Amino acid sequence: MPEYKFVTLDVFTDRRFGGNQLAVFPEASGLSTDQMQMLAAEFNLSETTFVLPPDDPANTARVRIFNRTAEMPFAGHPTIGTAFVVGARHASDVLHLEQLAGLVEVRLERGDDGTIRRAILDAPQPLSTGSEIDVQLVADAIGVAADDVVLSTHHPIAASVGVDFIIVEIRRQALAGAVPDLSAFRRAAAAHPQTGTRFSVFLYCREGNTVQARMFAPISGTWEDPATGSANAAMAALVLSRIGQDVISLNVRQGVEMGRPSVLKAEARKAIDGFRSRVTGQCIEVLSGIAKV
């Protein structure tokens, strides 16, 4: 029976047992798509990644990302964590990772001893937005009152920089008490089929450049996510697109309510092709082992 090494990491934190958990298979050649999906379901984390040789030898690696039920075109914390693992095996401080959503560039900042301190990823796509979402439907899904949804910057809306999220700004006092309702999530997804089957909702409150956030994706098996880099990147680009500035830098805390505090920086800038964003975070390795497949 073939054996495959894996490591687990906590992402968007500088200490074990905080941040968002991730499993990485750094040498995944030989695994089929079905096996990758089964391993991701077995680990039961929000995502698991599999590192493969790049299709283009000019790039560093090809990375496939799976949540509990499906493959993801792009995701933030899996890319950051995978970059730490891949970067430990490469001398370069700039990684080019092939993903379904496009090529993701990750820059690594190292200490004097060569240890990776933090990683900065550029989202693979400029901001794109879809339909606005009915306020009552999304409020029911996340367990808040409709008048707790803040509409001054944007209405609840589908947004993406590589993977879709429903972005919702809510009042600060409502954030901690928000609770996903699976039946209401399914009703909202059915009412907005153009958003796809995941209907992942990123809710946040912003005070200046400080953001408190949560993310619920119960339809795809993630009741709550401790840190969601791709959603934060989309949120930063969305906010920037609505406030009439050229750049924005946000300090984000997520995962507090679920006991896994996470910290990241989300930045966006106005570019020739639209609004581009990046996410910066730290990472720490926790476990390593072998999977027999």
C-alpha positions as CSV (number, residue, x, y, z in Angstrom):
1,M,0.0,0.0,0.0
2,P,1.6,3.3,-1.1
3,E,2.6,5.8,1.7
4,Y,2.3,9.6,1.5
5,K,3.9,12.0,3.9
6,F,1.7,14.8,5.3
7,V,2.1,17.7,7.7
8,T,-0.5,19.7,9.5
9,L,-0.2,23.4,10.2
10,D,-2.0,26.2,11.9
11,V,-2.3,29.2,9.6
12,F,-2.7,32.9,10.3
13,T,-1.3,32.5,13.8
14,D,2.1,32.4,15.4
15,R,1.3,29.7,18.0
16,R,0.0,26.2,17.9
17,F,-3.7,25.5,18.3
18,G,-4.8,28.9,17.0
19,G,-5.5,29.9,13.5
20,N,-6.9,27.7,10.8
21,Q,-5.9,24.1,10.5
22,L,-4.5,22.7,7.3
23,A,-3.1,19.3,6.1
24,V,-0.5,19.4,3.3
25,F,0.7,16.4,1.2
26,P,4.0,17.8,-0.2
27,E,4.6,14.9,-2.6
28,A,1.2,13.9,-3.9
29,S,2.1,12.4,-7.3
30,G,0.2,9.1,-7.7
31,L,-2.9,10.1,-5.9
32,S,-6.1,10.2,-7.9
33,T,-8.7,12.9,-7.6
34,D,-11.0,10.5,-5.7
35,Q,-8.2,9.6,-3.3
36,M,-7.5,13.3,-2.6
37,Q,-11.1,14.0,-1.9
38,M,-11.4,11.0,0.4
39,L,-8.2,12.1,2.3
40,A,-9.6,15.6,2.7
41,A,-12.9,14.1,4.1
42,E,-10.9,11.9,6.4
43,F,-8.9,14.8,7.8
44,N,-12.1,16.7,8.3
45,L,-10.4,20.1,8.1
46,S,-11.8,23.0,6.2
47,E,-9.2,22.3,3.5
48,T,-6.4,19.8,2.6
49,T,-3.8,20.5,-0.1
50,F,-1.9,18.2,-2.5
51,V,1.4,19.4,-4.1
52,L,2.2,18.2,-7.6
53,P,4.9,19.0,-10.2
54,P,3.9,22.1,-12.2
55,D,2.4,21.9,-15.6
56,D,4.7,24.7,-16.6
57,P,8.3,24.0,-15.5
58,A,8.8,27.8,-15.0
59,N,6.5,27.6,-12.0
60,T,7.2,26.2,-8.6
61,A,4.4,23.6,-8.1
62,R,0.8,22.8,-8.9
63,V,-1.5,22.8,-5.8
64,R,-4.9,21.1,-5.6
65,I,-7.1,22.2,-2.7
66,F,-10.0,20.1,-1.4
67,N,-12.6,20.9,1.3
68,R,-14.6,18.2,2.9
69,T,-16.8,17.7,-0.1
70,A,-15.3,19.3,-3.2
71,E,-12.2,20.7,-4.9
72,M,-11.6,24.5,-4.5
73,P,-10.3,26.7,-7.3
74,F,-8.4,28.9,-4.9
75,A,-8.2,29.4,-1.1
76,G,-6.2,31.7,1.1
77,H,-5.1,29.8,4.2
78,P,-4.3,26.6,2.2
79,T,-2.1,28.6,-0.1
80,I,-0.3,30.3,2.8
81,G,0.3,27.0,4.6
82,T,1.3,25.2,1.5
83,A,3.8,28.0,0.7
84,F,5.4,27.5,4.1
85,V,5.8,23.8,3.3
86,V,7.0,24.2,-0.2
87,G,9.2,27.2,0.7
88,A,11.1,25.1,3.2
89,R,12.2,22.9,0.3
90,H,13.0,25.7,-2.1
91,A,15.7,28.4,-2.0
92,S,13.5,31.0,-3.8
93,D,11.6,33.6,-1.8
94,V,9.0,33.9,-4.6
95,L,6.8,30.9,-5.4
96,H,4.5,30.6,-8.3
97,L,1.7,28.1,-7.5
98,E,-0.6,26.8,-10.2
99,Q,-4.2,26.5,-9.0
100,L,-7.5,26.1,-10.8
101,A,-8.3,29.8,-10.5
102,G,-5.0,30.8,-12.0
103,L,-1.4,31.3,-11.1
104,V,-0.8,32.5,-7.4
105,E,2.4,34.3,-6.5
106,V,3.5,34.0,-2.9
107,R,6.4,36.0,-1.5
108,L,8.2,34.6,1.5
109,E,9.9,36.7,4.2
110,R,12.6,34.8,6.0
111,G,14.6,35.4,9.2
112,D,18.4,35.5,9.3
113,D,18.4,31.7,9.9
114,G,16.3,31.1,6.7
115,T,13.2,30.3,8.6
116,I,10.0,31.6,6.9
117,R,8.4,34.3,9.1
118,R,5.4,35.2,6.9
119,A,4.0,34.8,3.5
120,I,2.2,37.3,1.2
121,L,-0.1,35.9,-1.5
122,D,-1.5,37.8,-4.4
123,A,-5.0,36.7,-5.3
124,P,-5.1,35.2,-8.8
125,Q,-8.0,37.3,-10.1
126,P,-9.2,40.9,-9.8
127,L,-12.4,41.5,-8.0
128,S,-15.6,40.3,-9.7
129,T,-19.0,40.7,-8.2
130,G,-22.3,38.9,-8.9
131,S,-25.8,39.4,-7.7
132,E,-26.9,41.3,-4.6
133,I,-28.4,38.9,-2.0
134,D,-31.8,39.4,-0.3
135,V,-31.1,40.9,3.1
136,Q,-33.7,38.9,5.0
137,L,-32.5,35.6,3.4
138,V,-28.9,36.2,4.4
139,A,-29.8,37.5,7.8
140,D,-31.8,34.3,8.5
141,A,-28.9,32.2,7.3
142,I,-26.4,33.7,9.7
143,G,-28.9,34.1,12.6
144,V,-29.0,37.9,12.9
145,A,-31.8,40.5,12.5
146,A,-32.2,42.1,9.1
147,D,-31.6,45.5,10.6
148,D,-28.2,44.2,11.9
149,V,-27.0,44.1,8.2
150,V,-25.1,47.2,7.3
151,L,-25.9,48.6,3.9
152,S,-24.0,51.9,3.8
153,T,-20.9,50.5,2.0
154,H,-22.5,47.7,0.0
155,H,-25.5,45.3,0.1
156,P,-24.9,41.6,0.7
157,I,-23.3,40.5,-2.5
158,A,-21.4,37.7,-4.2
159,A,-17.8,38.6,-4.7
160,S,-14.7,36.8,-5.7
161,V,-10.9,37.1,-6.3
162,G,-10.7,33.5,-7.3
163,V,-13.5,31.8,-5.3
164,D,-17.0,33.0,-4.5
165,F,-18.3,34.3,-1.2
166,I,-21.3,36.2,-0.1
167,I,-19.9,39.3,1.6
168,V,-22.0,40.8,4.4
169,E,-21.2,43.7,6.7
170,I,-23.0,43.6,10.0
171,R,-23.2,45.6,13.2
172,R,-20.5,45.0,15.7
173,Q,-22.9,43.9,18.5
174,A,-24.4,41.3,16.2
175,L,-21.2,39.6,15.2
176,A,-20.5,37.4,18.3
177,G,-24.1,36.2,18.4
178,A,-24.4,35.1,14.7
179,V,-25.1,31.4,14.3
180,P,-25.5,29.6,11.0
181,D,-28.9,28.0,10.2
182,L,-28.4,25.1,7.7
183,S,-32.0,25.1,6.5
184,A,-31.9,28.9,6.0
185,F,-28.6,28.5,4.1
186,R,-30.2,26.0,1.8
187,R,-33.2,28.3,1.2
188,A,-30.9,31.2,0.4
189,A,-28.8,29.1,-2.0
190,A,-31.9,27.8,-3.7
191,A,-33.2,31.4,-4.1
192,H,-29.8,32.5,-5.6
193,P,-28.7,29.5,-7.8
194,Q,-26.3,31.8,-9.6
195,T,-24.1,31.8,-6.5
196,G,-23.3,28.1,-6.9
197,T,-23.8,25.3,-4.4
198,R,-21.5,26.4,-1.6
199,F,-23.2,29.7,-0.6
200,S,-20.4,30.5,1.8
201,V,-21.1,33.7,3.8
202,F,-18.4,36.0,5.1
203,L,-19.6,38.4,7.7
204,Y,-17.6,41.3,9.1
205,C,-17.6,44.6,10.9
206,R,-15.1,47.3,10.1
207,E,-14.0,50.2,12.2
208,G,-11.5,52.2,10.2
209,N,-8.7,49.8,9.3
210,T,-9.7,47.2,11.9
211,V,-11.9,44.3,10.9
212,Q,-13.6,41.5,13.0
213,A,-14.8,38.7,10.8
214,R,-16.5,35.3,10.7
215,M,-17.2,32.8,7.9
216,F,-19.9,30.2,7.7
217,A,-20.1,27.5,5.0
218,P,-22.3,24.7,6.4
219,I,-23.5,23.4,3.0
220,S,-19.9,22.4,2.1
221,G,-19.2,21.0,5.6
222,T,-17.5,23.9,7.3
223,W,-19.8,25.2,10.1
224,E,-17.4,28.0,10.8
225,D,-13.9,28.8,9.5
226,P,-11.3,30.3,11.8
227,A,-9.5,32.3,9.1
228,T,-10.5,32.7,5.5
229,G,-7.8,34.4,3.4
230,S,-9.7,34.3,0.1
231,A,-12.8,35.8,1.6
232,N,-10.8,38.6,3.3
233,A,-9.1,39.3,0.1
234,A,-12.4,39.6,-1.7
235,M,-13.8,41.8,1.1
236,A,-10.9,44.2,1.0
237,A,-11.2,44.6,-2.8
238,L,-15.0,45.0,-2.5
239,V,-14.7,47.7,0.2
240,L,-12.0,49.5,-1.8
241,S,-14.2,49.5,-4.9
242,R,-17.0,51.3,-3.0
243,I,-15.1,53.9,-1.0
244,G,-13.4,55.8,-3.8
245,Q,-9.8,55.3,-2.7
246,D,-6.8,53.7,-4.5
247,V,-5.5,51.5,-1.7
248,I,-6.7,50.0,1.6
249,S,-4.9,48.0,4.3
250,L,-7.0,46.1,6.9
251,N,-5.9,44.3,10.0
252,V,-8.3,41.4,10.5
253,R,-9.1,39.1,13.4
254,Q,-11.2,36.0,12.8
255,G,-11.9,32.8,14.7
256,V,-12.2,34.4,18.1
257,E,-15.7,33.2,18.7
258,M,-14.7,29.6,18.0
259,G,-11.6,29.6,20.2
260,R,-9.1,29.7,17.4
261,P,-8.0,33.3,17.1
262,S,-6.5,34.3,13.8
263,V,-4.7,37.4,12.6
264,L,-4.0,38.5,9.0
265,K,-3.6,41.5,6.9
266,A,-5.8,42.1,3.9
267,E,-4.8,44.7,1.3
268,A,-6.3,45.9,-1.9
269,R,-5.3,48.3,-4.6
270,K,-6.8,49.9,-7.7
271,A,-5.0,48.3,-10.8
272,I,-5.3,48.6,-14.5
273,D,-7.5,45.5,-14.7
274,G,-9.6,46.3,-11.7
275,F,-9.2,45.9,-7.9
276,R,-6.4,43.5,-6.9
277,S,-5.8,42.2,-3.4
278,R,-3.3,40.3,-1.3
279,V,-3.2,38.6,2.1
280,T,-0.3,38.3,4.6
281,G,0.0,35.8,7.4
282,Q,2.1,33.6,9.6
283,C,2.0,29.9,10.0
284,I,3.3,27.2,12.3
285,E,3.8,23.4,11.8
286,V,2.0,21.2,14.2
287,L,2.0,17.5,13.2
288,S,3.6,15.2,10.6
289,G,2.8,11.6,9.6
290,I,2.2,9.1,6.9
291,A,-1.0,8.2,5.2
292,K,-1.4,4.7,3.7
293,V,-3.6,5.0,0.6
